[in-house]
Amino acid sequence: MSAHDTASAKSKEPGPIRRVLQPIHGRLIAAALLAALGSMLALAPLAGIAHIATSLLADSGKAAQPSIWPTVIASVASMLLGMALLSAGELLAHMADGHLNHHLRRAAAQRLAQVPLGWFTERASGEVKQAMQDDIATLHSLTAHFYTAVGRAAGAILISAIYLFALDWRMAIAALLPFPGFFLFLQRAMKASGANMQEFVGRLGRLNSATVEFVNGIPVVKAFGASGQAHEGYRAAVDGFAQSFVDFTRPLVAAMAHAHALVAPVTVLGVVLAFGALFTHLGWVAPVEVLPFVLVAPGICAPVLLLHTLLHDLQGATGAAQRVLALLETPVLAGPPPGQQALPQGQEVRFENVAYAYGADQQALKDISFTLAPGTVTAIVGPSGAGKSTLARLLLRFFDPSEGRITLGGADLRQIESTQLYRRIGFVLQEVRLIHASVRDNIALGRPAASQQEIEAAARAANIHERILALPRGYDSVVGEDAELSGGERQRVSIARAVLLDPPILVLDEATAAADAGNEAAIQDALSRFAQGRTLLVIAHRLDTVMQADRILVLDGGAIVEQGSHAQLLAQQGRYARLWTQGGYTTSTELEGASC
Ligand SMILES: Nc1ncnc2c1ncn2[C@@H]1O[C@H](COP(=O)(O)OP(=O)(O)OP(=O)(O)O)[C@@H](O)[C@H]1O
């Protein structure tokens, strides 16, 4: 396919709104048509009034006045039918909106269930919240109100124009003259503001970041007494924005004022009366024939303005639709193709020439090969940024290696179904995620069918049972409501969760990072009991917590630079020995003596 073909194929691709609304597009068009037809019929009484008035005025001298009842009855019937169609349009649009809302939320949940666990960062939660709450709410006003409102406005404009042309084309052209003028001024306003738009958007962005920085920095600024300096940056951003706002709005306001003045009902009425007088004078129309134009033409102003506002609002909805689509198209972690699922045969874990890069230039791990023999404890140590957490997360399949492979019981992790994988590998991570549910449900997250006795046994093993009993509603206390837990306590709840799952392999990443001294002892105690007989991969910052490990891998710059037992590594006098000395735990000779 040529570049030209690709470009034209891209340009033919439907826009984001069209793609998001695809499942209910037909229903929305039907709702808009019903609304257009309804608004046309609902306007019939105006024509009826004009008709009655003209016939009464025209026949005012005659003895036999024409009956007005047929017109009254037709007008009222038409209005009632119009209102019924309008309601049907609204109902259809709201039902379509409900369907879309349900569809989008389900699609997002299904997608999120398949994305790599490593995707769930703080930034990602913000994006999900924005898309699932704010953007879906924006799309609600688009689906439930936009189409019917456009239908109503377009229907009203169309039927009014048809009616006026049917009466007298010369008067109709004269009465509609202000409206092209409105769009002309509008275009001029857009052109005038367009020149300053980029500067305005840039300044607005700077103001937003300056505000966030300013608010986030308040505690630091107060503590260090540098308020003048902090205010200065914020004030400069505010002043810059104010100036660009004036530059942006000044030409816009003048042109918009002209545009709005043109489509004010009084302007249209003035134009109709002026041309009506002229045409009457020329003998083209009778004075009474001007009346329908006086009644109907000013009524076109409101739908024209409404149409303009609606089209303007569409821009906000485009951004919302783009974000919702981005969420629905988040890359997923490929599951094993049907028929190619593999079941691990045993518990041995092997990293084979594994490499991982976060981005094109963010190589976190390279050429990592090692084996976790069943029932052994392996510790990963190394300086900050060495790649320890990345390595642990690869084993948990938060993401897949860029190169090489990881196997469990001989099967590539990519071919193991996630339920099979997480039945075998448990984890207690630095960042504990508890859900807004009871403590019991939080512990039983991976095994909802677990009995109360099993849950309590897991909590006891994790040294958290007594603390849970002390909560206002014990195991029924809800996290974030009446269960306010400290970092260390949350960690112990997550250990209880892992204990309940009883996995043969456990990954611990800085499991004591969030704990105080008391909590740390409780956590260490719980972990060492739990670790008995399991395969353990421990990511440690404190070297003295992993001295007893069967093997220690020293990671630096994303590569394994040394490996062996604590005593062997100290004897090597290399990277590990230096870390040990720098950490000030104890001298190597003392330890060698102690370990003998
Ligand atoms: N989500 C991410 N996106 C981009 N780069 C990342 C991400 N997470 C980690 N990195 C980078 O990958 C490298 C390894 O990070 P990793 O967190 O695995 O190191 P670590 O040894 O666990 O560090 P620490 O002990 O400080 O937690 C670092 O250079 C880090 O900046």
The ligand as an SDF file (V2000), in Angstrom:
LIG
                    3D

 31 33  0  0  0  0  0  0  0  0999 V2000
    7.3180    2.2150   35.0350 N   0  0  0  0  0  0  0  0  0  0  0  0
    8.5580    2.5350   34.6390 C   0  0  0  0  0  0  0  0  0  0  0  0
    8.7380    3.2480   33.5070 N   0  0  0  0  0  0  0  0  0  0  0  0
    9.9660    3.5760   33.0850 C   0  0  0  0  0  0  0  0  0  0  0  0
   11.0780    3.2290   33.7240 N   0  0  0  0  0  0  0  0  0  0  0  0
   10.9840    2.5290   34.8590 C   0  0  0  0  0  0  0  0  0  0  0  0
    9.7050    2.1510   35.3840 C   0  0  0  0  0  0  0  0  0  0  0  0
    9.9120    1.4500   36.5190 N   0  0  0  0  0  0  0  0  0  0  0  0
   11.2480    1.3970   36.6990 C   0  0  0  0  0  0  0  0  0  0  0  0
   11.8880    2.0330   35.7000 N   0  0  0  0  0  0  0  0  0  0  0  0
   13.3390    2.1680   35.5260 C   0  0  0  0  0  0  0  0  0  0  0  0
   13.9020    0.8690   35.4100 O   0  0  0  0  0  0  0  0  0  0  0  0
   15.1000    0.7740   36.1680 C   0  0  0  0  0  0  0  0  0  0  0  0
   14.9740   -0.3440   37.1950 C   0  0  0  0  0  0  0  0  0  0  0  0
   13.9510    0.0160   38.1160 O   0  0  0  0  0  0  0  0  0  0  0  0
   13.5200   -0.9350   39.3190 P   0  0  0  0  0  0  0  0  0  0  0  0
   12.3830   -0.3080   40.0240 O   0  0  0  0  0  0  0  0  0  0  0  0
   13.3420   -2.3090   38.8200 O   0  0  0  0  0  0  0  0  0  0  0  0
   14.8240   -0.8530   40.2340 O   0  0  0  0  0  0  0  0  0  0  0  0
   15.0010   -1.3070   41.7440 P   0  0  0  0  0  0  0  0  0  0  0  0
   16.3240   -1.9760   41.7930 O   0  0  0  0  0  0  0  0  0  0  0  0
   13.8240   -2.0920   42.1950 O   0  0  0  0  0  0  0  0  0  0  0  0
   15.0460    0.1030   42.4670 O   0  0  0  0  0  0  0  0  0  0  0  0
   14.6120    0.4630   43.9710 P   0  0  0  0  0  0  0  0  0  0  0  0
   15.4670   -0.3470   44.8760 O   0  0  0  0  0  0  0  0  0  0  0  0
   14.9330    1.9080   44.0660 O   0  0  0  0  0  0  0  0  0  0  0  0
   13.1740    0.1490   44.0900 O   0  0  0  0  0  0  0  0  0  0  0  0
   15.3320    2.1370   36.7890 C   0  0  0  0  0  0  0  0  0  0  0  0
   16.2200    2.8340   35.9500 O   0  0  0  0  0  0  0  0  0  0  0  0
   13.9810    2.7840   36.7680 C   0  0  0  0  0  0  0  0  0  0  0  0
   14.1130    4.1810   36.5930 O   0  0  0  0  0  0  0  0  0  0  0  0
  1  2  1  0
  2  3  1  0
  2  7  2  0
  3  4  2  0
  4  5  1  0
  5  6  2  0
  6  7  1  0
  6 10  1  0
  7  8  1  0
  8  9  2  0
  9 10  1  0
 10 11  1  0
 11 12  1  0
 11 30  1  0
 12 13  1  0
 13 14  1  0
 13 28  1  0
 14 15  1  0
 15 16  1  0
 16 17  2  0
 16 18  1  0
 16 19  1  0
 19 20  1  0
 20 21  2  0
 20 22  1  0
 20 23  1  0
 23 24  1  0
 24 25  2  0
 24 26  1  0
 24 27  1  0
 28 29  1  0
 28 30  1  0
 30 31  1  0
M  END
$$$$
